[in-house]
Amino acid sequence: MACIDKAHLENGDKVILPPSALERLSSLNIDYPMLFEIRNEKDGSHSHCGVLEFTADEGVVYMPHWMQQNMLLEEGDLVKLKSVSLPKGTYVKLRPHTKDFLDISNPKAVLETSLRNYTCLTVGDSFMVNYNNKRYYIDVVEAKPANAISIVETDCEVDFTEPLDYVEPEKDYGRPAPAPATAPVVAPFGRPPSNKAIEQPEEAPKFAAFIGSGNRLDGKAASTFSSSSSLSSNPGGSSSVAGSSGQQEEAPKPAGMAAGKVLFGGNALRKPGELKKPGEKKKKKEKEPEPEEPKFKAFGGTGNRLK
């Protein structure tokens, strides 16, 4: 297109035909917009395109350079054009040649703007998108409802697949896999647990009261009392202390106390001769009389005469 001063047409799929093609198409019952199947007579490769205008020289067709590359055409080769009617596309899957296209901030918006210059898409073709003075080539991988679809005035869903230069990150096989956690082995009911069973944790020492040592204030050795001693009572009401040696020492029994009785008070353990008589009382010391203070007497002073 640069040879005819129409370089901007490289960003689309429209061709320029001679005026004789318009006269022939006018006599036919064709659908609009005009769509064509263009075929290479050498190898049979084909694609689809639209038409921009009918101003080319007779026997000459001007087409974008990327379209010539898809069909392996060179300047002066023979091509065949055929008017066709294509269904409107509903789905298309695209694959960029490089992952740089996916680095664009909004690739779908850029693609939507670029596809306004296109009239149709064919599976197997590679079209060009020009953005920020950089050319991105994109393959048509899949199209619905047919391999060739029209994208003029249609709502088409676009999907992207992995770029051609995409490389999957290598997995790190050098690190050993973590060992799976083993569940505790439970012995069946009625059978002793095996040696593989998990050992029970050791029990913590229980609390023992009054296990410390004591000291006397007068410096004498303190009497020891075993923590294992226990207090037990006899059927007769007397109590005894059982030590660690197993011997029992009977407590002194109050005099005159019958079996099965308990006495309270300070006289419970005194001997019979030490008991006080009911009428006896302690003598109190008589208090010495305190000296009385002299009482006040009126006119008790002495007088003197002047003469």
SULPE-V906809 format. One line per field, one symbol per residue. ss: DSSP state (H for helix, E for strand, - for the rest). A space follows every 50 residues. Layout:
ss->???
This chain:
ss->-HHH--HHHHH--EEEEEHHHHHHHH--------EEEEEE-----EEEEE EEEEEE-----E--HHHHHH--------EEEEEE---E--EEEEEE---- HHH---HHHHHHHHHHH--EEE---EEEEEE--EEEEEEEEEEE---EEE ------EEEE---------------------------------------- -----------------------------EEEE-----EEEE-----EEE ---------------------HHH-------------------------- -------
